Amino acid sequence: MTTPVTPDADVIVVGAGPGGSAAAYHLARRGLDVLLLEKTAFPREKVCGDGLTPRSVAGLLKMGVDTSPEAGWTRNRGLRVVADDRVLELDWPVLDSFPDYGLTRTRADFDQLLASKAVEAGASLQTGVNVTAPEFDLAGRVAGVSARRDGRTVRYRAPVVIAADGVSGRLALALGVKRDPKRPMGVAVRRYYESEAKHDDPYLESWLSLRTADAPEVIQPGYGWIFGLGDGRVNVGLGVLNSSTGYGKTDYRALLRDWLATTPEEWGLREETAADGPVRGAALPMGFNRVPHYTRGMILVGDSGGMVNPFNGEGIAYAVEAGEIAARAVAEALRQPNAPRREARLRAYGAQMDAHLGSYYRMGEIFVHLIGNPRIMRLCTEYGLRSRPLMRIVLKLLANLTDTPGRDLADRVVNGIRIATPRQGRTPVRLASLDGRRA
């Protein structure tokens, strides 16, 4: 039986991950009536590295999240890069725009925490709602969603829908917005392990040369990570990009096991110390690989719009930032006196996202293709890690951490490259950036 449900919401947000909860939070703070729909119940498990750079932390602070150790967070001071016998520790840069620390926390309660912030701001959260399709008005514009809840089909109505429904992009696909196979894509697997030796490591650890005991002379495809969670556990995983010859041809779970078998025994990264179930995997949609980010009354945020950073696989920071930019665009649109002006404001969201990240993601696309070549990757690890000044620039580039205008040479180099790099092809606009400066 079909039972229509028509709550009077100004905006429907589908998906209570970081992007959806951030959008709901910033919309509610602007006084809008927001309905946040989530298909699962909290707490929930998500495949993620659980490591947050200072860019992610900045987004959390804007939402009023307490990031202190007393609130259950584990802080880190920087990145440790490992490539065979070469190891380099780099502290997060001191900047005006971002804090000087990163964080780790499992997604089991991280998403719930952000969703609760949206609720505190005034959003209405409904869990157990599996959104299945957009609903359209007579003009063919999205005017709500249909969903399954408690075995029934229900419908929700609102003039704007924000799709933060993850990498599957079900709502985007329903409008014909498909993933561009030419843009970067990755796949990642991860598992938790008990490790007294590594759980309180003050650095996020990134491995650029993965090797196995049965073929030590071969650098395996992808990169690895070890992130301490501060509670006796570590999050360990690896990712492979679609520019690699091993993409789609590698048993990623077996590679994770074989790589970890080469790590020191005292770290405890073995099958008998696994702290959860089987190795879990997920896709990483990168570099705006699904556009347009707005069409016919629906906005894409986070993984649904391919917003993962191609340089480092980070998605949370950009989902949260997109949620804030989307909230601003929607709030401005709903203040307009007529439909054409509302539509113009909504359409500006795609150009605003391009202005915010287009050039950077274009650089990331070039980077992904370069490091997919094993010879180039080998040169980078053999010679690049020998220069600490160079690697400081690389860290700012990979983590997208600079001040504008730059406070040092590294900032000026990275910002200069960004300015010189063309965007993804949409019309540039001027907008207020997230920290209030003009971009």
C-alpha positions in Angstrom: 0.0 0.0 0.0 1.3 3.5 -0.9 0.8 6.1 1.8 1.8 9.7 0.9 3.6 11.6 3.7 4.1 15.3 3.0 6.0 17.0 5.8 6.3 20.8 5.2 10.1 20.9 4.8 11.9 23.7 3.0 14.7 21.3 2.1 15.1 17.5 2.1 18.6 16.2 2.7 19.1 12.5 1.8 21.9 10.9 3.7 23.2 11.7 7.2 26.9 11.2 6.4 29.3 14.1 6.9 28.1 16.1 3.8 24.4 15.6 4.5 24.7 16.4 8.2 26.8 19.5 7.4 24.3 20.7 4.9 21.4 20.1 7.3 23.3 21.9 10.1 24.1 25.0 8.1 20.6 25.1 6.6 18.9 24.9 10.0 21.3 27.6 11.3 19.9 29.8 8.6 16.4 29.2 9.9 15.1 26.8 7.3 12.9 23.8 8.0 15.2 20.8 7.2 14.3 17.1 6.9 17.4 14.8 7.1 16.7 11.3 5.9 19.0 8.4 6.7 18.5 4.7 5.7 20.3 3.1 8.6 20.1 3.5 12.3 23.0 5.0 14.4 25.6 4.0 15.4 26.6 2.5 12.0 29.7 1.2 10.4 31.2 2.9 7.4 34.4 2.0 5.4 36.8 4.9 6.0 40.4 5.5 7.1 39.1 7.4 10.1 42.0 10.0 9.7 41.1 13.7 9.6 43.5 16.3 8.3 43.4 19.9 9.7 41.1 20.8 6.8 38.5 18.3 8.1 39.0 19.6 11.6 38.2 23.2 10.5 34.9 22.0 9.1 34.0 20.3 12.4 34.9 23.4 14.4 32.5 25.5 12.3 29.8 23.0 13.3 30.6 23.5 17.0 32.1 20.1 17.5 34.2 19.7 20.6 37.4 18.1 19.2 39.2 17.8 22.5 40.7 14.4 23.7 38.2 14.6 26.6 35.4 14.4 24.0 36.8 11.1 22.6 39.1 12.4 19.8 42.7 11.4 19.2 44.8 14.2 17.9 47.8 13.8 15.5 50.5 16.2 14.8 51.3 15.4 11.2 52.1 12.8 8.5 54.8 10.1 8.5 55.7 9.1 4.9 57.3 5.6 4.5 58.9 4.3 1.3 60.9 1.2 2.0 63.9 2.4 4.2 63.1 6.1 3.8 60.9 7.6 6.5 60.0 11.3 6.8 57.9 12.9 9.5 56.2 16.2 8.6 54.2 18.2 11.1 51.0 19.9 9.9 51.7 23.4 8.8 51.0 26.4 11.1 48.3 28.4 9.2 45.7 31.1 9.8 43.0 29.2 8.0 43.3 25.8 9.6 44.2 24.3 13.0 47.6 22.7 13.4 46.3 19.2 14.3 44.5 16.4 12.8 42.2 13.9 14.4 41.2 10.2 14.3 37.8 8.8 15.3 35.9 5.8 14.0 33.0 6.3 11.7 30.9 4.1 14.0 30.0 7.2 16.1 31.5 10.1 14.0 28.5 10.3 11.7 26.1 10.1 14.6 27.9 13.0 16.2 27.6 15.2 13.2 23.9 14.3 12.7 23.2 15.2 16.3 24.7 18.6 15.6 22.3 19.1 12.8 19.4 18.1 15.1 20.7 20.5 17.7 20.6 23.3 15.1 17.0 22.5 14.4 17.0 19.9 11.6 14.5 16.9 11.8 16.3 13.6 11.5 14.5 10.4 10.4 16.4 7.1 10.3 15.3 3.9 8.8 14.2 5.7 5.7 15.5 4.2 2.5 15.1 6.8 -0.2 14.5 5.0 -3.6 13.8 7.8 -6.1 13.2 11.4 -6.7 9.6 12.7 -7.0 8.8 15.2 -9.8 6.4 18.0 -10.3 4.5 18.6 -13.5 7.4 20.6 -15.0 9.8 17.7 -14.5 11.6 19.3 -11.6 12.5 17.4 -8.4 9.9 18.2 -5.7 10.6 15.5 -3.2 11.6 11.9 -2.8 9.9 8.5 -2.4 11.2 6.0 0.1 10.6 2.7 1.9 10.0 3.0 5.7 8.7 0.2 7.9 7.7 -1.8 4.8 5.7 1.0 3.3 6.2 3.4 0.5 6.2 7.0 1.7 6.7 10.3 -0.1 8.3 13.5 1.2 7.9 16.9 -0.4 10.2 19.9 -0.5 11.1 22.5 -3.1 14.8 21.5 -3.0 16.5 18.1 -2.4 20.1 17.7 -1.5 21.5 14.3 -2.5 24.2 13.2 -0.1 23.4 9.5 -0.7 27.0 8.3 -1.2 29.0 6.8 -4.0 26.1 4.9 -5.5 24.5 8.2 -6.5 21.1 6.6 -6.9 19.3 10.0 -7.0 21.8 11.5 -9.4 21.5 8.5 -11.7 17.7 8.8 -11.7 18.2 12.3 -13.3 20.7 10.9 -15.8 23.8 12.3 -14.0 26.4 9.6 -14.5 29.9 9.1 -13.4 32.6 10.3 -15.9 34.9 7.3 -16.3 37.7 9.6 -17.4 37.9 11.3 -14.0 39.8 9.7 -11.1 38.4 6.8 -9.2 39.8 4.7 -6.4 39.0 1.7 -4.3 40.1 1.2 -0.7 40.0 -1.6 1.8 40.5 -1.4 5.6 40.5 -3.3 8.8 40.9 -2.6 12.5 43.7 -4.3 14.5 44.7 -4.4 18.1 48.2 -2.7 18.4 49.7 -1.4 21.6 52.7 -0.4 19.6 50.9 1.9 17.1 47.5 2.9 18.5 48.8 6.1 20.1 51.2 7.1 17.3 51.2 10.9 17.1 51.5 10.8 13.3 49.2 9.5 10.5 51.3 7.0 8.6 51.3 6.7 4.8 53.1 3.9 3.0 54.1 4.7 -0.6 55.9 1.4 -1.4 53.8 -1.7 -0.7 55.8 -5.0 -0.9 55.0 -8.6 0.0 57.2 -11.4 1.3 56.7 -13.6 -1.8 57.7 -10.8 -4.2 59.8 -8.3 -2.3 61.4 -6.9 -5.5 58.0 -5.8 -6.8 56.3 -2.6 -5.7 52.6 -3.5 -5.5 49.9 -1.2 -6.8 48.5 1.5 -4.4 49.4 3.1 -1.1 48.8 2.1 2.4 48.0 3.7 5.7 48.2 3.0 9.5 46.2 5.4 11.7 46.2 5.1 15.4 42.8 5.4 17.1 44.2 5.9 20.7 42.0 3.1 22.2 44.3 0.2 21.6 43.3 -0.1 17.9 44.6 1.0 14.6 42.8 1.5 11.3 45.0 -0.1 8.6 44.2 -0.1 4.9 45.3 0.5 1.3 43.9 2.2 -1.7 44.4 1.8 -5.5 43.7 4.4 -8.1 42.2 3.7 -11.5 45.4 5.1 -13.2 47.3 2.1 -11.8 47.7 -1.0 -13.9 46.6 -3.0 -10.9 43.2 -1.3 -10.6 40.4 -3.8 -11.0 42.9 -6.7 -11.3 44.2 -7.0 -7.8 42.9 -9.0 -4.9 43.0 -6.0 -2.5 42.1 -7.9 0.6 44.9 -10.5 0.0 47.3 -7.6 -0.8 46.4 -6.0 2.5 47.1 -9.2 4.4 50.4 -9.9 2.5 51.7 -6.3 3.0 50.9 -6.4 6.7 52.8 -9.7 7.0 56.0 -7.7 6.2 55.5 -5.2 9.0 57.3 -5.7 12.4 55.8 -8.6 14.5 55.6 -6.3 17.5 53.2 -4.0 15.8 50.6 -6.9 16.0 49.1 -6.4 12.5 48.2 -10.0 12.0 45.1 -12.1 11.6 44.9 -13.1 15.2 44.9 -9.4 16.3 42.1 -8.3 14.0 39.7 -6.3 16.0 36.6 -6.6 13.9 35.1 -8.7 11.1 36.4 -9.3 7.6 38.3 -6.7 5.5 35.8 -4.1 4.2 36.1 -2.2 1.0 34.6 0.9 -0.7 34.9 3.0 -3.8 36.4 6.5 -3.7 34.8 8.8 -6.3 37.3 11.5 -6.9 37.8 14.8 -8.7 34.2 15.8 -9.4 33.7 12.6 -11.4 29.9 13.2 -11.4 28.6 16.5 -12.7 26.6 18.7 -12.9 26.3 19.2 -9.2 22.9 20.8 -9.6 20.1 20.0 -11.9 16.3 20.3 -11.8 15.9 21.0 -8.1 18.5 18.6 -6.8 22.0 19.4 -5.5 24.8 16.8 -5.1 27.0 16.9 -2.1 30.0 14.6 -1.1 30.5 11.2 -2.7 27.4 11.5 -4.8 29.2 14.3 -6.6 32.6 12.7 -6.7 34.1 15.1 -4.2 37.0 13.0 -2.8 40.4 14.6 -3.1 42.4 12.8 -5.8 45.7 13.7 -4.1 45.1 11.9 -0.8 41.7 10.1 -0.9 40.2 12.4 1.7 36.5 12.9 1.4 35.1 14.1 4.7 36.6 17.6 4.5 35.2 18.2 1.1 31.8 16.8 1.8 31.5 19.1 4.9 32.6 22.1 2.8 30.2 21.2 0.0 27.4 20.9 2.6 28.1 24.5 3.8 28.3 25.9 0.2 25.1 24.1 -0.7 23.3 25.4 2.4 24.3 29.0 1.4 23.1 28.5 -2.1 19.8 27.0 -1.1 19.1 29.7 1.6 19.8 32.4 -0.9 17.6 30.7 -3.5 14.6 30.3 -1.1 14.8 34.0 -0.3 14.2 35.0 -3.9 10.7 36.4 -4.9 10.1 34.2 -8.0 10.9 30.9 -9.5 13.4 32.1 -12.2 15.5 33.9 -9.6 15.4 30.9 -7.3 16.6 28.7 -10.1 19.4 31.0 -10.9 20.7 30.9 -7.4 20.5 27.1 -7.3 22.3 26.8 -10.6 25.1 28.9 -9.2 26.0 26.1 -6.8 27.9 24.1 -9.5 29.9 27.1 -10.5 30.7 27.9 -6.8 32.0 24.4 -6.3 34.1 24.7 -9.4 35.5 28.0 -8.1 36.2 26.4 -4.8 37.9 23.2 -5.9 37.9 23.0 -9.7 41.5 24.0 -10.3 42.8 21.9 -7.4 40.9 18.8 -8.5 42.2 19.3 -12.0 45.7 19.2 -10.6 44.8 16.1 -8.7 43.6 14.5 -11.9 47.0 15.1 -13.5 48.7 13.9 -10.3 46.7 10.6 -10.4 47.8 9.9 -14.0 51.4 10.6 -13.2 51.7 8.4 -10.1 49.9 5.6 -12.0 53.3 5.2 -13.8 55.5 3.0 -11.6 58.7 4.6 -12.9 57.5 8.1 -12.0 56.3 6.9 -8.6 59.7 5.3 -8.0 61.5 8.5 -8.8 59.2 10.5 -6.5 59.9 8.2 -3.6 63.6 7.7 -4.2 64.5 11.4 -4.7 61.6 13.4 -3.3 61.8 12.0 0.2 65.4 13.2 0.5 64.3 16.8 0.4 62.4 18.0 3.5 61.7 21.5 2.1 60.3 19.9 -1.1 58.2 17.5 1.0 56.8 20.3 3.0 55.4 21.8 -0.2 54.1 18.4 -1.2 52.4 18.0 2.1 50.6 21.3 1.6 49.6 20.3 -1.9 48.4 16.8 -1.0 46.4 17.9 2.0 45.2 21.2 0.4 46.5 23.2 3.3 47.6 26.8 2.5 46.8 30.3 3.5 45.7 32.9 0.9 47.7 35.0 0.5 50.5 32.7 1.4 52.5 33.2 4.5 55.5 31.3 3.2 57.1 30.1 0.0 55.3 26.8 0.1 51.9 28.5 0.2 52.9 30.7 -2.8 54.1 27.8 -4.8 51.0 25.7 -4.3 48.6 28.7 -4.7 50.5 29.7 -7.9 50.1 26.2 -9.4 46.4 26.3 -8.5 45.9 29.6 -10.2 47.8 28.4 -13.3 45.7 25.2 -13.6 42.5 25.5 -15.6 39.3 24.4 -13.8 37.1 21.6 -14.9 35.4 23.6 -17.6 32.5 25.5 -16.0 32.1 29.2 -15.9 34.1 30.8 -13.1 32.3 33.0 -10.6 33.3 35.1 -7.7 32.0 34.1 -4.3 32.7 34.5 -0.6 35.0 31.6 0.4 34.3 29.5 3.5 36.5 31.7 5.7 35.0 34.9 4.4 37.7 36.0 2.0 37.0 36.5 -1.7 37.9 33.5 -3.9 
